[in-house]
């Protein structure tokens, strides 16, 4: 399951993507709009800054802004930064590979084969879906909702 921290990170990044390219937002504003505890959000945004996703600016009009184009930041990248490896089994991890202690032969392991297919499909979607994609689909869904209301 996705952690609450990862969900908060993605919500904050989508808020910044909606703000516009290079536009900074203060932590308090993001926290209020997305109902994310401010102290927790500070830690999350710092992690994302250290990994080159965000930049921070000081001063009255300061805050956090996306350092990269929203079309260049994928959900998979964010998940790995916040939650670490996404693989359901250690023997499938690209970042933290470890042989399963109870496995005699990875090549013939039926469990590994099934979870490998599930992991590959999930990773493919997360690694190909960007903040820009998510913001665009959100805007399209909101437009449809307004038309039917």
Phi and psi restraints in degrees (value plus and minus 20) as a CYANA .aco file:
   2 UNK   PHI     -92.2   -52.2
   2 UNK   PSI     118.2   158.2
   3 UNK   PHI     -97.1   -57.1
   3 UNK   PSI     139.5   179.5
   4 UNK   PHI     -82.3   -42.3
   4 UNK   PSI     -56.3   -16.3
   5 UNK   PHI     -80.6   -40.6
   5 UNK   PSI     -62.4   -22.4
   6 UNK   PHI     -86.9   -46.9
   6 UNK   PSI     -60.0   -20.0
   7 UNK   PHI     -81.9   -41.9
   7 UNK   PSI     -64.3   -24.3
   8 UNK   PHI     -81.2   -41.2
   8 UNK   PSI     -62.1   -22.1
   9 UNK   PHI     -80.2   -40.2
   9 UNK   PSI     -65.2   -25.2
  10 UNK   PHI     -88.2   -48.2
  10 UNK   PSI     -59.3   -19.3
  11 UNK   PHI     -83.3   -43.3
  11 UNK   PSI     -62.2   -22.2
  12 UNK   PHI     -85.1   -45.1
  12 UNK   PSI     -62.8   -22.8
  13 UNK   PHI     -85.4   -45.4
  13 UNK   PSI     -58.6   -18.6
  14 UNK   PHI     -85.3   -45.3
  14 UNK   PSI     -57.4   -17.4
  15 UNK   PHI     -81.8   -41.8
  15 UNK   PSI     -63.4   -23.4
  16 UNK   PHI     -88.1   -48.1
  16 UNK   PSI     -55.7   -15.7
  17 UNK   PHI     -84.9   -44.9
  17 UNK   PSI     -59.5   -19.5
  18 UNK   PHI     -88.4   -48.4
  18 UNK   PSI     -46.9    -6.9
  19 UNK   PHI     -86.2   -46.2
  19 UNK   PSI     -46.9    -6.9
  20 UNK   PHI      92.5   132.5
  20 UNK   PSI     137.8   177.8
  21 UNK   PHI     -80.8   -40.8
  21 UNK   PSI     105.9   145.9
  22 UNK   PHI      56.4    96.4
  22 UNK   PSI     -23.0    17.0
  23 UNK   PHI     -99.0   -59.0
  23 UNK   PSI     106.4   146.4
  24 UNK   PHI    -111.4   -71.4
  24 UNK   PSI     125.2   165.2
  25 UNK   PHI    -147.9  -107.9
  25 UNK   PSI     123.4   163.4
  26 UNK   PHI     -99.1   -59.1
  26 UNK   PSI     131.6   171.6
  27 UNK   PHI     -75.4   -35.4
  27 UNK   PSI     -62.6   -22.6
  28 UNK   PHI     -81.5   -41.5
  28 UNK   PSI     -56.4   -16.4
  29 UNK   PHI     -88.7   -48.7
  29 UNK   PSI     -65.7   -25.7
  30 UNK   PHI     -82.9   -42.9
  30 UNK   PSI     -65.1   -25.1
  31 UNK   PHI     -77.8   -37.8
  31 UNK   PSI     -65.5   -25.5
  32 UNK   PHI     -88.3   -48.3
  32 UNK   PSI     -67.5   -27.5
  33 UNK   PHI     -83.8   -43.8
  33 UNK   PSI     -57.6   -17.6
  34 UNK   PHI    -122.3   -82.3
  34 UNK   PSI     -18.0    22.0
  35 UNK   PHI      32.8    72.8
  35 UNK   PSI      33.4    73.4
  36 UNK   PHI    -134.0   -94.0
  36 UNK   PSI     110.2   150.2
  37 UNK   PHI     -74.3   -34.3
  37 UNK   PSI     108.7   148.7
  38 UNK   PHI     -77.8   -37.8
  38 UNK   PSI     -66.2   -26.2
  39 UNK   PHI     -82.6   -42.6
  39 UNK   PSI     -60.7   -20.7
  40 UNK   PHI     -86.0   -46.0
  40 UNK   PSI     -61.7   -21.7
  41 UNK   PHI     -82.7   -42.7
  41 UNK   PSI     -58.9   -18.9
  42 UNK   PHI     -76.7   -36.7
  42 UNK   PSI     -64.7   -24.7
  43 UNK   PHI     -83.8   -43.8
  43 UNK   PSI     -63.9   -23.9
  44 UNK   PHI     -82.3   -42.3
  44 UNK   PSI     -68.1   -28.1
  45 UNK   PHI     -85.0   -45.0
  45 UNK   PSI     -54.7   -14.7
  46 UNK   PHI     -84.2   -44.2
  46 UNK   PSI     -63.1   -23.1
  47 UNK   PHI     -77.5   -37.5
  47 UNK   PSI     -66.3   -26.3
  48 UNK   PHI     -87.0   -47.0
  48 UNK   PSI     -53.4   -13.4
  49 UNK   PHI     -86.6   -46.6
  49 UNK   PSI     -65.7   -25.7
  50 UNK   PHI     -83.7   -43.7
  50 UNK   PSI     -43.0    -3.0
  51 UNK   PHI    -117.0   -77.0
  51 UNK   PSI     -10.3    29.7
  52 UNK   PHI      60.0   100.0
  52 UNK   PSI      -1.9    38.1
  53 UNK   PHI    -111.2   -71.2
  53 UNK   PSI     -57.0   -17.0
  54 UNK   PHI    -140.9  -100.9
  54 UNK   PSI     141.7   181.7
  55 UNK   PHI    -147.5  -107.5
  55 UNK   PSI     136.2   176.2
  56 UNK   PHI    -141.0  -101.0
  56 UNK   PSI     130.2   170.2
  57 UNK   PHI    -148.4  -108.4
  57 UNK   PSI     121.1   161.1
  58 UNK   PHI    -111.8   -71.8
  58 UNK   PSI     144.8   184.8
  59 UNK   PHI      83.1   123.1
  59 UNK   PSI    -199.9  -159.9
  60 UNK   PHI     -77.5   -37.5
  60 UNK   PSI     -60.8   -20.8
  61 UNK   PHI    -123.2   -83.2
  61 UNK   PSI       5.2    45.2
  62 UNK   PHI    -105.6   -65.6
  62 UNK   PSI    -186.7  -146.7
  63 UNK   PHI     116.0   156.0
  63 UNK   PSI    -173.8  -133.8
  64 UNK   PHI    -129.7   -89.7
  64 UNK   PSI     125.6   165.6
  65 UNK   PHI    -162.4  -122.4
  65 UNK   PSI     135.8   175.8
  66 UNK   PHI     -85.5   -45.5
  66 UNK   PSI     113.0   153.0
  67 UNK   PHI    -105.6   -65.6
  67 UNK   PSI     -49.2    -9.2
  68 UNK   PHI    -133.9   -93.9
  68 UNK   PSI     138.9   178.9
  69 UNK   PHI     -80.3   -40.3
  69 UNK   PSI     118.0   158.0
  70 UNK   PHI     -77.6   -37.6
  70 UNK   PSI     -43.1    -3.1
  71 UNK   PHI     -96.9   -56.9
  71 UNK   PSI     -26.4    13.6
  72 UNK   PHI    -128.3   -88.3
  72 UNK   PSI     -20.8    19.2
  73 UNK   PHI    -130.4   -90.4
  73 UNK   PSI      96.9   136.9
  74 UNK   PHI    -119.9   -79.9
  74 UNK   PSI     138.2   178.2
  75 UNK   PHI     -82.0   -42.0
  75 UNK   PSI     -55.3   -15.3
  76 UNK   PHI     -81.9   -41.9
  76 UNK   PSI     -62.7   -22.7
  77 UNK   PHI     -79.7   -39.7
  77 UNK   PSI     -66.9   -26.9
  78 UNK   PHI     -83.6   -43.6
  78 UNK   PSI     -64.0   -24.0
  79 UNK   PHI     -78.6   -38.6
  79 UNK   PSI     -64.7   -24.7
  80 UNK   PHI     -87.7   -47.7
  80 UNK   PSI     -56.4   -16.4
  81 UNK   PHI     -84.7   -44.7
  81 UNK   PSI     -66.1   -26.1
  82 UNK   PHI    -102.9   -62.9
  82 UNK   PSI     -67.3   -27.3
  83 UNK   PHI    -124.8   -84.8
  83 UNK   PSI     -27.5    12.5
  84 UNK   PHI      64.6   104.6
  84 UNK   PSI    -179.4  -139.4
  85 UNK   PHI     -75.9   -35.9
  85 UNK   PSI     122.5   162.5
  86 UNK   PHI    -115.2   -75.2
  86 UNK   PSI     -30.6     9.4
  87 UNK   PHI     -81.4   -41.4
  87 UNK   PSI     117.0   157.0
  88 UNK   PHI     -95.6   -55.6
  88 UNK   PSI     -38.4     1.6
  89 UNK   PHI    -149.0  -109.0
  89 UNK   PSI     123.6   163.6
  90 UNK   PHI     -81.6   -41.6
  90 UNK   PSI     -47.3    -7.3
  91 UNK   PHI     -96.9   -56.9
  91 UNK   PSI     -26.5    13.5
  92 UNK   PHI    -123.4   -83.4
  92 UNK   PSI     -29.2    10.8
  93 UNK   PHI     -90.2   -50.2
  93 UNK   PSI     113.6   153.6
  94 UNK   PHI    -105.8   -65.8
  94 UNK   PSI     -49.2    -9.2
  95 UNK   PHI    -111.0   -71.0
  95 UNK   PSI     -52.3   -12.3
  96 UNK   PHI    -156.4  -116.4
  96 UNK   PSI      28.0    68.0
  97 UNK   PHI     -74.8   -34.8
  97 UNK   PSI     117.1   157.1
  98 UNK   PHI    -173.2  -133.2
  98 UNK   PSI     113.0   153.0
  99 UNK   PHI     -87.6   -47.6
  99 UNK   PSI     117.4   157.4
 100 UNK   PHI     -86.0   -46.0
 100 UNK   PSI     112.7   152.7
 101 UNK   PHI     -81.8   -41.8
 101 UNK   PSI     -52.9   -12.9
 102 UNK   PHI    -116.8   -76.8
 102 UNK   PSI      -9.3    30.7
 103 UNK   PHI    -117.5   -77.5
 103 UNK   PSI     109.4   149.4
 104 UNK   PHI    -107.9   -67.9
 104 UNK   PSI     -55.2   -15.2
 105 UNK   PHI    -170.2  -130.2
 105 UNK   PSI      87.1   127.1
 106 UNK   PHI     -78.6   -38.6
 106 UNK   PSI     -58.1   -18.1
 107 UNK   PHI     -83.7   -43.7
 107 UNK   PSI     -52.8   -12.8
 108 UNK   PHI    -124.0   -84.0
 108 UNK   PSI     -13.7    26.3
 109 UNK   PHI     -93.9   -53.9
 109 UNK   PSI      93.4   133.4
 110 UNK   PHI     -86.0   -46.0
 110 UNK   PSI     -57.0   -17.0
 111 UNK   PHI     -83.2   -43.2
 111 UNK   PSI     -65.0   -25.0
 112 UNK   PHI     -82.0   -42.0
 112 UNK   PSI     -62.1   -22.1
 113 UNK   PHI     -82.1   -42.1
 113 UNK   PSI     -65.0   -25.0
 114 UNK   PHI     -84.9   -44.9
 114 UNK   PSI     -68.8   -28.8
 115 UNK   PHI     -89.7   -49.7
 115 UNK   PSI     -45.7    -5.7
 116 UNK   PHI     -84.6   -44.6
 116 UNK   PSI     -62.8   -22.8
 117 UNK   PHI     -83.7   -43.7
 117 UNK   PSI     -64.7   -24.7
 118 UNK   PHI     -84.3   -44.3
 118 UNK   PSI     -64.0   -24.0
 119 UNK   PHI     -84.3   -44.3
 119 UNK   PSI     -65.3   -25.3
 120 UNK   PHI     -80.1   -40.1
 120 UNK   PSI     -62.2   -22.2
 121 UNK   PHI     -85.5   -45.5
 121 UNK   PSI     -64.1   -24.1
 122 UNK   PHI     -84.7   -44.7
 122 UNK   PSI     -68.0   -28.0
 123 UNK   PHI     -81.9   -41.9
 123 UNK   PSI     -59.2   -19.2
 124 UNK   PHI     -80.0   -40.0
 124 UNK   PSI     -65.1   -25.1
 125 UNK   PHI     -86.1   -46.1
 125 UNK   PSI     -68.6   -28.6
 126 UNK   PHI     -86.4   -46.4
 126 UNK   PSI     -55.2   -15.2
 127 UNK   PHI     -99.8   -59.8
 127 UNK   PSI     -32.7     7.3
 128 UNK   PHI    -126.5   -86.5
 128 UNK   PSI     -29.5    10.5
 129 UNK   PHI    -118.5   -78.5
 129 UNK   PSI     100.4   140.4
 130 UNK   PHI    -121.1   -81.1
 130 UNK   PSI     149.1   189.1
 131 UNK   PHI     -79.3   -39.3
 131 UNK   PSI     -58.5   -18.5
 132 UNK   PHI     -82.7   -42.7
 132 UNK   PSI     -61.9   -21.9
 133 UNK   PHI     -80.5   -40.5
 133 UNK   PSI     -67.3   -27.3
 134 UNK   PHI     -85.3   -45.3
 134 UNK   PSI     -61.7   -21.7
 135 UNK   PHI     -84.8   -44.8
 135 UNK   PSI     -59.4   -19.4
 136 UNK   PHI     -86.8   -46.8
 136 UNK   PSI     -61.9   -21.9
 137 UNK   PHI     -89.2   -49.2
 137 UNK   PSI     -52.6   -12.6
 138 UNK   PHI     -85.3   -45.3
 138 UNK   PSI     -64.0   -24.0
 139 UNK   PHI     -84.8   -44.8
 139 UNK   PSI     -60.3   -20.3
 140 UNK   PHI     -85.0   -45.0
 140 UNK   PSI     -62.1   -22.1
 141 UNK   PHI     -85.0   -45.0
 141 UNK   PSI     -58.0   -18.0
 142 UNK   PHI     -87.0   -47.0
 142 UNK   PSI     -57.4   -17.4
 143 UNK   PHI     -85.5   -45.5
 143 UNK   PSI     -62.5   -22.5
 144 UNK   PHI     -82.8   -42.8
 144 UNK   PSI     -62.0   -22.0
 145 UNK   PHI     -82.2   -42.2
 145 UNK   PSI     -60.3   -20.3
 146 UNK   PHI     -87.0   -47.0
 146 UNK   PSI     -55.8   -15.8
 147 UNK   PHI     -89.7   -49.7
 147 UNK   PSI     -54.7   -14.7
 148 UNK   PHI    -106.4   -66.4
 148 UNK   PSI     -29.5    10.5
